[in-house]
C-alpha cells in the first residue's frame, strides 16, 4: 500500500509539473519573435547560442524532472498492480 501511494504521488506531481510548464509555454508562444525549431519546445528549452534577444522560459530542467517523475510513478503503479501477492 505504501508503494502505491508513493507511485500515485510521483505520477500526480510529475503530471502537474509537466502540464503547468506546457500551459505556460503555450501562453508564452505569441510573444516569441525569433526561434529555432518548434516554437513550443523553444519556449520551454530555449537556446543559449542565439544571443541576448532570446525569448524563452528556459524551463527545460523542471520539465524533464516532471516527465521523469511521471514515468517513475507510472512504473511503480504498474509494478504494484501486477505484483499483488
N, CA, C and O atoms as a printed pandas DataFrame, in Angstrom:
     atom_number atom_name residue_name chain_id  residue_number  x_coord  y_coord  z_coord
0              1         N          UNK        A               1    0.822   -1.194    0.000
1              2        CA          UNK        A               1    0.000    0.000    0.000
2              3         C          UNK        A               1    0.864    1.255    0.000
3              4         O          UNK        A               1    0.518    2.255   -0.629
4              5         N          UNK        A               2    1.997    1.197    0.714
5              6        CA          UNK        A               2    2.864    2.369    0.795
6              7         C          UNK        A               2    3.455    2.708   -0.573
7              8         O          UNK        A               2    3.546    3.881   -0.936
8              9         N          UNK        A               3    3.855    1.687   -1.332
9             10        CA          UNK        A               3    4.424    1.940   -2.651
10            11         C          UNK        A               3    3.370    2.465   -3.627
11            12         O          UNK        A               3    3.692    3.230   -4.536
12            13         N          UNK        A               4    2.137    2.064   -3.444
13            14        CA          UNK        A               4    1.062    2.574   -4.296
14            15         C          UNK        A               4    0.863    4.066   -4.060
15            16         O          UNK        A               4    0.669    4.820   -5.013
16            17         N          UNK        A               5    0.908    4.496   -2.820
17            18        CA          UNK        A               5    0.766    5.921   -2.509
18            19         C          UNK        A               5    1.952    6.709   -3.049
19            20         O          UNK        A               5    1.780    7.808   -3.575
20            21         N          UNK        A               6    3.150    6.155   -2.923
21            22        CA          UNK        A               6    4.340    6.825   -3.453
22            23         C          UNK        A               6    4.245    6.934   -4.973
23            24         O          UNK        A               6    4.534    7.991   -5.534
24            25         N          UNK        A               7    3.848    5.869   -5.637
25            26        CA          UNK        A               7    3.701    5.892   -7.094
26            27         C          UNK        A               7    2.651    6.877   -7.549
27            28         O          UNK        A               7    2.854    7.600   -8.525
28            29         N          UNK        A               8    1.522    6.914   -6.849
29            30        CA          UNK        A               8    0.464    7.856   -7.209
30            31         C          UNK        A               8    0.909    9.296   -6.986
31            32         O          UNK        A               8    0.560   10.184   -7.763
32            33         N          UNK        A               9    1.681    9.528   -5.924
33            34        CA          UNK        A               9    2.189   10.875   -5.664
34            35         C          UNK        A               9    3.174   11.297   -6.746
35            36         O          UNK        A               9    3.105   12.425   -7.235
36            37         N          UNK        A              10    4.081   10.418   -7.125
37            38        CA          UNK        A              10    5.030   10.727   -8.202
38            39         C          UNK        A              10    4.296   11.001   -9.508
39            40         O          UNK        A              10    4.619   11.953  -10.219
40            41         N          UNK        A              11    3.308   10.170   -9.825
41            42        CA          UNK        A              11    2.544   10.339  -11.055
42            43         C          UNK        A              11    1.807   11.675  -11.053
43            44         O          UNK        A              11    1.810   12.393  -12.053
44            45         N          UNK        A              12    1.181   12.004   -9.938
45            46        CA          UNK        A              12    0.427   13.250   -9.838
46            47         C          UNK        A              12    1.341   14.467   -9.923
47            48         O          UNK        A              12    1.052   15.409  -10.660
48            49         N          UNK        A              13    2.441   14.452   -9.173
49            50        CA          UNK        A              13    3.351   15.597   -9.174
50            51         C          UNK        A              13    4.036   15.765  -10.537
51            52         O          UNK        A              13    4.220   16.890  -11.001
52            53         N          UNK        A              14    4.406   14.671  -11.167
53            54        CA          UNK        A              14    5.019   14.752  -12.488
54            55         C          UNK        A              14    4.073   15.318  -13.527
55            56         O          UNK        A              14    4.465   16.147  -14.348
56            57         N          UNK        A              15    2.822   14.871  -13.492
57            58        CA          UNK        A              15    1.854   15.397  -14.453
58            59         C          UNK        A              15    1.525   16.856  -14.155
59            60         O          UNK        A              15    1.318   17.638  -15.083
60            61         N          UNK        A              16    1.473   17.236  -12.887
61            62        CA          UNK        A              16    1.195   18.624  -12.524
62            63         C          UNK        A              16    2.316   19.555  -12.991
63            64         O          UNK        A              16    2.047   20.609  -13.567
64            65         N          UNK        A              17    3.551   19.174  -12.748
65            66        CA          UNK        A              17    4.695   19.990  -13.160
66            67         C          UNK        A              17    4.750   20.107  -14.684
67            68         O          UNK        A              17    4.894   21.207  -15.217
68            69         N          UNK        A              18    4.636   18.992  -15.375
69            70        CA          UNK        A              18    4.747   18.995  -16.831
70            71         C          UNK        A              18    3.614   19.770  -17.488
71            72         O          UNK        A              18    3.849   20.548  -18.413
72            73         N          UNK        A              19    2.403   19.567  -17.024
73            74        CA          UNK        A              19    1.271   20.278  -17.621
74            75         C          UNK        A              19    1.319   21.772  -17.327
75            76         O          UNK        A              19    0.947   22.576  -18.183
76            77         N          UNK        A              20    1.763   22.158  -16.148
77            78        CA          UNK        A              20    1.887   23.580  -15.835
78            79         C          UNK        A              20    2.904   24.250  -16.750
79            80         O          UNK        A              20    2.675   25.362  -17.224
80            81         N          UNK        A              21    4.021   23.584  -16.997
81            82        CA          UNK        A              21    5.035   24.155  -17.885
82            83         C          UNK        A              21    4.533   24.190  -19.326
83            84         O          UNK        A              21    4.791   25.161  -20.038
84            85         N          UNK        A              22    3.825   23.158  -19.767
85            86        CA          UNK        A              22    3.267   23.161  -21.119
86            87         C          UNK        A              22    2.251   24.279  -21.303
87            88         O          UNK        A              22    2.234   24.935  -22.345
88            89         N          UNK        A              23    1.409   24.502  -20.306
89            90        CA          UNK        A              23    0.417   25.581  -20.402
90            91         C          UNK        A              23    1.101   26.939  -20.396
91            92         O          UNK        A              23    0.719   27.827  -21.159
92            93         N          UNK        A              24    2.106   27.112  -19.546
93            94        CA          UNK        A              24    2.841   28.382  -19.509
94            95         C          UNK        A              24    3.539   28.639  -20.839
95            96         O          UNK        A              24    3.541   29.770  -21.325
96            97         N          UNK        A              25    4.126   27.615  -21.427
97            98        CA          UNK        A              25    4.806   27.783  -22.715
98            99         C          UNK        A              25    3.807   28.088  -23.828
99           100         O          UNK        A              25    4.084   28.906  -24.706
100          101         N          UNK        A              26    2.656   27.438  -23.794
101          102        CA          UNK        A              26    1.642   27.692  -24.817
102          103         C          UNK        A              26    1.113   29.126  -24.727
103          104         O          UNK        A              26    0.806   29.740  -25.750
104          105         N          UNK        A              27    1.009   29.650  -23.529
105          106        CA          UNK        A              27    0.567   31.037  -23.378
106          107         C          UNK        A              27    1.663   32.033  -23.754
107          108         O          UNK        A              27    1.368   33.170  -24.123
108          109         N          UNK        A              28    2.914   31.614  -23.661
109          110        CA          UNK        A              28    4.052   32.486  -23.953
110          111         C          UNK        A              28    4.404   32.518  -25.441
111          112         O          UNK        A              28    5.080   33.444  -25.889
112          113         N          UNK        A              29    3.966   31.541  -26.201
113          114        CA          UNK        A              29    4.327   31.414  -27.616
114          115         C          UNK        A              29    4.026   32.665  -28.442
115          116         O          UNK        A              29    4.879   33.036  -29.248
116          117         N          UNK        A              30    2.894   33.337  -28.309
117          118        CA          UNK        A              30    2.645   34.501  -29.183
118          119         C          UNK        A              30    3.645   35.645  -29.024
119          120         O          UNK        A              30    3.768   36.467  -29.932
120          121         N          UNK        A              31    4.348   35.723  -27.924
121          122        CA          UNK        A              31    5.286   36.831  -27.739
122          123         C          UNK        A              31    6.699   36.512  -28.229
123          124         O          UNK        A              31    7.583   37.363  -28.126
124          125         N          UNK        A              32    6.934   35.328  -28.752
125          126        CA          UNK        A              32    8.256   34.957  -29.266
126          127         C          UNK        A              32    8.381   35.471  -30.700
127          128         O          UNK        A              32    7.515   35.223  -31.539
128          129         N          UNK        A              33    9.471   36.190  -30.969
129          130        CA          UNK        A              33    9.692   36.711  -32.323
130          131         C          UNK        A              33   10.792   35.973  -33.067
131          132         O          UNK        A              33   10.736   35.872  -34.293
132          133         N          UNK        A              34   11.794   35.453  -32.360
133          134        CA          UNK        A              34   12.882   34.707  -33.007
134          135         C          UNK        A              34   13.028   33.365  -32.316
135          136         O          UNK        A              34   13.116   33.298  -31.090
136          137         N          UNK        A              35   13.055   32.296  -33.102
137          138        CA          UNK        A              35   13.162   30.965  -32.528
138          139         C          UNK        A              35   13.849   30.041  -33.517
139          140         O          UNK        A              35   14.065   30.395  -34.676
140          141         N          UNK        A              36   14.187   28.861  -33.043
141          142        CA          UNK        A              36   14.781   27.819  -33.874
142          143         C          UNK        A              36   14.048   26.531  -33.568
143          144         O          UNK        A              36   13.901   26.162  -32.402
144          145         N          UNK        A              37   13.587   25.844  -34.594
145          146        CA          UNK        A              37   12.842   24.608  -34.391
146          147         C          UNK        A              37   11.371   24.895  -34.102
147          148         O          UNK        A              37   10.807   25.864  -34.611
148          149         N          UNK        A              38   10.770   24.063  -33.299
149          150        CA          UNK        A              38    9.368   24.228  -32.940
150          151         C          UNK        A              38    9.227   25.298  -31.861
151          152         O          UNK        A              38   10.020   25.352  -30.921
152          153         N          UNK        A              39    8.219   26.141  -32.003
153          154        CA          UNK        A              39    8.049   27.245  -31.056
154          155         C          UNK        A              39    7.789   26.749  -29.632
155          156         O          UNK        A              39    8.304   27.331  -28.677
156          157         N          UNK        A              40    7.007   25.692  -29.477
157          158        CA          UNK        A              40    6.673   25.193  -28.140
158          159         C          UNK        A              40    7.919   24.695  -27.420
159          160         O          UNK        A              40    8.154   25.054  -26.267
160          161         N          UNK        A              41    8.718   23.869  -28.093
161          162        CA          UNK        A              41    9.922   23.345  -27.448
162          163         C          UNK        A              41   10.964   24.428  -27.255
163          164         O          UNK        A              41   11.744   24.372  -26.304
164          165         N          UNK        A              42   10.990   25.421  -28.147
165          166        CA          UNK        A              42   11.904   26.542  -27.955
166          167         C          UNK        A              42   11.482   27.381  -26.754
167          168         O          UNK        A              42   12.331   27.887  -26.019
168          169         N          UNK        A              43   10.181   27.529  -26.554
169          170        CA          UNK        A              43    9.703   28.293  -25.395
170          171         C          UNK        A              43   10.060   27.591  -24.093
171          172         O          UNK        A              43   10.301   28.256  -23.085
172          173         N          UNK        A              44   10.098   26.274  -24.093
173          174        CA          UNK        A              44   10.420   25.525  -22.877
174          175         C          UNK        A              44   11.926   25.435  -22.673
175          176         O          UNK        A              44   12.423   25.777  -21.600
176          177         N          UNK        A              45   12.664   24.978  -23.690
177          178        CA          UNK        A              45   14.089   24.712  -23.533
178          179         C          UNK        A              45   14.978   25.898  -23.887
179          180         O          UNK        A              45   15.987   26.119  -23.218
180          181         N          UNK        A              46   14.638   26.658  -24.905
181          182        CA          UNK        A              46   15.432   27.809  -25.309
182          183         C          UNK        A              46   16.708   27.416  -26.015
183          184         O          UNK        A              46   16.924   26.247  -26.335
184          185         N          UNK        A              47   17.563   28.418  -26.258
185          186        CA          UNK        A              47   18.861   28.195  -26.889
186          187         C          UNK        A              47   19.824   29.242  -26.365
187          188         O          UNK        A              47   19.518   30.434  -26.367
188          189         N          UNK        A              48   20.974   28.803  -25.921
189          190        CA          UNK        A              48   21.962   29.725  -25.353
190          191         C          UNK        A              48   22.775   30.457  -26.405
191          192         O          UNK        A              48   23.309   31.529  -26.120
192          193         N          UNK        A              49   22.886   29.920  -27.601
193          194        CA          UNK        A              49   23.770   30.496  -28.606
194          195         C          UNK        A              49   23.088   31.498  -29.532
195          196         O          UNK        A              49   23.658   31.849  -30.566
196          197         N          UNK        A              50   21.899   31.965  -29.200
197          198        CA          UNK        A              50   21.201   32.899  -30.071
198          199         C          UNK        A              50   21.384   34.354  -29.648
199          200         O          UNK        A              50   20.797   35.241  -30.267
200          201         N          UNK        A              51   22.166   34.623  -28.630
201          202        CA          UNK        A              51   22.417   35.999  -28.222
202          203         C          UNK        A              51   21.528   36.444  -27.079
203          204         O          UNK        A              51   20.877   35.630  -26.425
204          205         N          UNK        A              52   21.511   37.750  -26.847
205          206        CA          UNK        A              52   20.754   38.308  -25.724
206          207         C          UNK        A              52   19.273   38.503  -26.024
207          208         O          UNK        A              52   18.484   38.715  -25.102
208          209         N          UNK        A              53   18.883   38.435  -27.283
209          210        CA          UNK        A              53   17.484   38.660  -27.630
210          211         C          UNK        A              53   16.648   37.383  -27.589
211          212         O          UNK        A              53   15.579   37.321  -28.196
212          213         N          UNK        A              54   17.126   36.376  -26.882
213          214        CA          UNK        A              54   16.409   35.099  -26.778
214          215         C          UNK        A              54   15.194   35.280  -25.882
215          216         O          UNK        A              54   15.302   35.759  -24.753
216          217         N          UNK        A              55   14.052   34.895  -26.395
217          218        CA          UNK        A              55   12.808   34.991  -25.649
218          219         C          UNK        A              55   12.311   33.589  -25.346
219          220         O          UNK        A              55   11.510   33.021  -26.089
220          221         N          UNK        A              56   12.795   33.048  -24.256
221          222        CA          UNK        A              56   12.429   31.699  -23.876
222          223         C          UNK        A              56   12.229   31.640  -22.374
223          224         O          UNK        A              56   12.725   32.493  -21.637
224          225         N          UNK        A              57   11.504   30.633  -21.928
225          226        CA          UNK        A              57   11.269   30.456  -20.493
226          227         C          UNK        A              57   12.407   29.708  -19.812
227          228         O          UNK        A              57   12.568   29.817  -18.597
228          229         N          UNK        A              58   13.195   28.954  -20.562
229          230        CA          UNK        A              58   14.307   28.149  -20.039
230          231         C          UNK        A              58   13.863   27.260  -18.874
231          232         O          UNK        A              58   14.475   27.275  -17.806
232          233         N          UNK        A              59   12.807   26.497  -19.085
233          234        CA          UNK        A              59   12.290   25.575  -18.067
234          235         C          UNK        A              59   12.529   24.125  -18.460
235          236         O          UNK        A              59   11.712   23.252  -18.164
236          237         N          UNK        A              60   13.641   23.870  -19.122
237          238        CA          UNK        A              60   13.936   22.514  -19.581
238          239         C          UNK        A              60   14.190   21.545  -18.451
239          240         O          UNK        A              60   13.700   20.416  -18.487
240          241         N          UNK        A              61   14.947   21.960  -17.445
241          242        CA          UNK        A              61   15.259   21.068  -16.323
242          243         C          UNK        A              61   14.007   20.712  -15.506
243          244         O          UNK        A              61   13.791   19.529  -15.245
244          245         N          UNK        A              62   13.177   21.672  -15.091
245          246        CA          UNK        A              62   11.965   21.277  -14.365
246          247         C          UNK        A              62   11.001   20.441  -15.213
247          248         O          UNK        A              62   10.324   19.553  -14.694
248          249         N          UNK        A              63   10.943   20.728  -16.522
249          250        CA          UNK        A              63   10.078   19.938  -17.397
250          251         C          UNK        A              63   10.564   18.494  -17.471
251          252         O          UNK        A              63    9.761   17.562  -17.415
252          253         N          UNK        A              64   11.874   18.310  -17.596
253          254        CA          UNK        A              64   12.444   16.972  -17.651
254          255         C          UNK        A              64   12.241   16.237  -16.328
255          256         O          UNK        A              64   11.945   15.042  -16.323
256          257         N          UNK        A              65   12.397   16.932  -15.218
257          258        CA          UNK        A              65   12.159   16.326  -13.898
258          259         C          UNK        A              65   10.693   15.895  -13.778
259          260         O          UNK        A              65   10.407   14.828  -13.235
260          261         N          UNK        A              66    9.779   16.706  -14.273
261          262        CA          UNK        A              66    8.363   16.346  -14.244
262          263         C          UNK        A              66    8.069   15.103  -15.065
263          264         O          UNK        A              66    7.294   14.245  -14.642
264          265         N          UNK        A              67    8.678   15.003  -16.224
265          266        CA          UNK        A              67    8.491   13.816  -17.068
266          267         C          UNK        A              67    9.065   12.575  -16.391
267          268         O          UNK        A              67    8.455   11.506  -16.425
268          269         N          UNK        A              68   10.238   12.716  -15.776
269          270        CA          UNK        A              68   10.861   11.581  -15.082
270          271         C          UNK        A              68   10.000   11.140  -13.896
271          272         O          UNK        A              68    9.816    9.941  -13.682
272          273         N          UNK        A              69    9.473   12.089  -13.127
273          274        CA          UNK        A              69    8.585   11.735  -12.013
274          275         C          UNK        A              69    7.331   11.018  -12.500
275          276         O          UNK        A              69    6.881   10.054  -11.881
276          277         N          UNK        A              70    6.772   11.489  -13.607
277          278        CA          UNK        A              70    5.586   10.857  -14.174
278          279         C          UNK        A              70    5.881    9.414  -14.569
279          280         O          UNK        A              70    5.106    8.509  -14.259
280          281         N          UNK        A              71    6.995    9.202  -15.250
281          282        CA          UNK        A              71    7.349    7.851  -15.694
282          283         C          UNK        A              71    7.645    6.943  -14.510
283          284         O          UNK        A              71    7.216    5.789  -14.499
284          285         N          UNK        A              72    8.376    7.445  -13.505
285          286        CA          UNK        A              72    8.657    6.637  -12.315
286          287         C          UNK        A              72    7.376    6.256  -11.581
287          288         O          UNK        A              72    7.213    5.109  -11.165
288          289         N          UNK        A              73    6.477    7.208  -11.424
289          290        CA          UNK        A              73    5.207    6.913  -10.769
290          291         C          UNK        A              73    4.394    5.890  -11.527
291          292         O          UNK        A              73    3.781    5.007  -10.928
292          293         N          UNK        A              74    4.386    6.005  -12.848
293          294        CA          UNK        A              74    3.656    5.044  -13.665
294          295         C          UNK        A              74    4.252    3.648  -13.540
295          296         O          UNK        A              74    3.522    2.663  -13.437
296          297         N          UNK        A              75    5.581    3.566  -13.550
297          298        CA          UNK        A              75    6.254    2.263  -13.420
298          299         C          UNK        A              75    5.960    1.640  -12.056
299          300         O          UNK        A              75    5.694    0.442  -11.969
300          301         N          UNK        A              76    6.006    2.438  -10.999
301          302        CA          UNK        A              76    5.724    1.922   -9.657
302          303         C          UNK        A              76    4.280    1.420   -9.570
303          304         O          UNK        A              76    4.029    0.359   -8.997
304          305         N          UNK        A              77    3.347    2.161  -10.124
305          306        CA          UNK        A              77    1.947    1.733  -10.070
306          307         C          UNK        A              77    1.703    0.471  -10.887
307          308         O          UNK        A              77    0.951   -0.403  -10.456
308          309         N          UNK        A              78    2.321    0.360  -12.051
309          310        CA          UNK        A              78    2.164   -0.848  -12.867
310          311         C          UNK        A              78    2.786   -2.039  -12.148
311          312         O          UNK        A              78    2.209   -3.127  -12.129
312          313         N          UNK        A              79    3.956   -1.837  -11.559
313          314        CA          UNK        A              79    4.619   -2.910  -10.822
314          315         C          UNK        A              79    3.759   -3.370   -9.645
315          316         O          UNK        A              79    3.630   -4.571   -9.407
316          317         N          UNK        A              80    3.179   -2.441   -8.919
317          318        CA          UNK        A              80    2.334   -2.805   -7.785
318          319         C          UNK        A              80    1.035   -3.470   -8.226
319          320         O          UNK        A              80    0.506   -4.327   -7.517
320          321         N          UNK        A              81    0.519   -3.085   -9.385
321          322        CA          UNK        A              81   -0.712   -3.696   -9.883
322          323         C          UNK        A              81   -0.496   -5.165  -10.220
323          324         O          UNK        A              81   -1.340   -6.006   -9.911
324          325         N          UNK        A              82    0.625   -5.474  -10.847
325          326        CA          UNK        A              82    0.883   -6.855  -11.267
326          327         C          UNK        A              82    1.608   -7.679  -10.206
327          328         O          UNK        A              82    1.787   -8.882  -10.395
328          329         N          UNK        A              83    2.025   -7.079   -9.111
329          330        CA          UNK        A              83    2.771   -7.777   -8.082
330          331         C          UNK        A              83    1.931   -7.989   -6.809
331          332         O          UNK        A              83    2.477   -7.966   -5.706
332          333         N          UNK        A              84    0.655   -8.188   -6.943
333          334        CA          UNK        A              84   -0.202   -8.451   -5.775
334          335         C          UNK        A              84   -0.006   -9.891   -5.336
335          336         O          UNK        A              84   -0.214  -10.824   -6.111
336          337         N          UNK        A              85    0.399  -10.062   -4.080
337          338        CA          UNK        A              85    0.645  -11.418   -3.549
338          339         C          UNK        A              85   -0.574  -11.975   -2.857
339          340         O          UNK        A              85   -0.540  -13.099   -2.356
